[in-house]
């Protein structure tokens, strides 16, 4: 099993899942700062030129949420995905919430602060996106009050995806009004097999 990854990115979600599962895997670093994701050899793996990518003995899967769901279902004995219909639906609900309602404005902030060339950036849109991310964080805050996990009484891959996304929001200082989310994120990253947080991953590359 190979994981195409770059330390601070959403590949953290997949690494986290693999580490929690205890599954051996080969790390293939795709250095985005050197445009390795645009090279022909990587585009043959993922024509979209994005990471993470999982190669499970020739079965190539992209999109971090799909990859972690696949891994959870491949190794059901680890209980990283719920077994009952309604709890699965709840886990899916909040997994999708994380990758759409929370992540989408975070991406807009990133694009308009450092991803796009400076002449293409729209600072006002980054500000609007920040407000939208805060609004969605408050929705999740209400859900997480008095809860340990996103859905059910056991950790799932929805928690790994959500905790990473919250860490991203925290890097943008968008969680000041959501103490339950900050506490939840801290608990998740205190797990023995949790990966590096974004700031530590950046620092490991000399980018922090």
C-alpha positions, 0 to 999 in steps of 0.5 A, a space after each residue: 500500500 502506497 500513500 502519496 502525501 505531503 506533510 501539511 496537506 489533507 494527506 494528514 487525514 489518510 496518514 492518521 487513518 493508516 496509523 490508527 489501523 496499524 497498516 504498513 504503508 509506503 510513503 511517497 512524498 510529493 513535494 508541492 513546493 517543488 511542483 512535483 504534483 505537476 510532473 508527468 509521472 505523478 499526473 499518471 497517478 492522479 490526472 487532477 494533480 492533487 494529493 493524497 492518493 492511495 495505491 492499494 495493490 493497483 487500486 488507485 483512489 483519490 479524495 481524502 474522504 473517500 480514501 479514509 472511508 475505504 480504509 475504514 470499511 476494509 478493516 472493519 475490526 478496528 471499528 473506524 466506521 459505524 455499523 448501524 444505519 443511522 449512526 453511519 448516516 450521522 457520521 457521513 453527515 458530519 464527514 461531508 459537512 467538514 469537507 464542504 461547509 468547513 473546508 470550502 471557505 478555508 480553501 478560499 482563504 488559502 487561494 486568496 492569501 498565498 495560492 493564487 498569484 498576488 494579482 489574482 487574489 481578492 482579499 475581500 473574498 478571503 474575509 467573507 470566507 472567514 466569516 462563513 467558516 466561523 458560522 459553520 464552526 458554530 454549527 459544529 460547536 453546538 453538535 459537539 457540546 457534551 459529545 466525545 466523538 462526531 457520531 456514536 460512542 467510538 472514534 471514526 474516520 469522520 473524527 480524523 477528517 474533522 479534527 484536521 479541518 478544525 486544525 486548519 481553521 485554527 491556523 487561521 484563528 477562526 475557532 476563538 468562539 468555539 471552545 468545545 471544538 478546540 477541546 475536541 481537536 486537542 483530544 483528538 490530536 492527543 491520541 497515541 497514533 495521531 499525526 503531526 498537526 499542521 504547524 508541526 508538519 510545516 515546521 518539519 519542512 522548514 516552512 513554519 
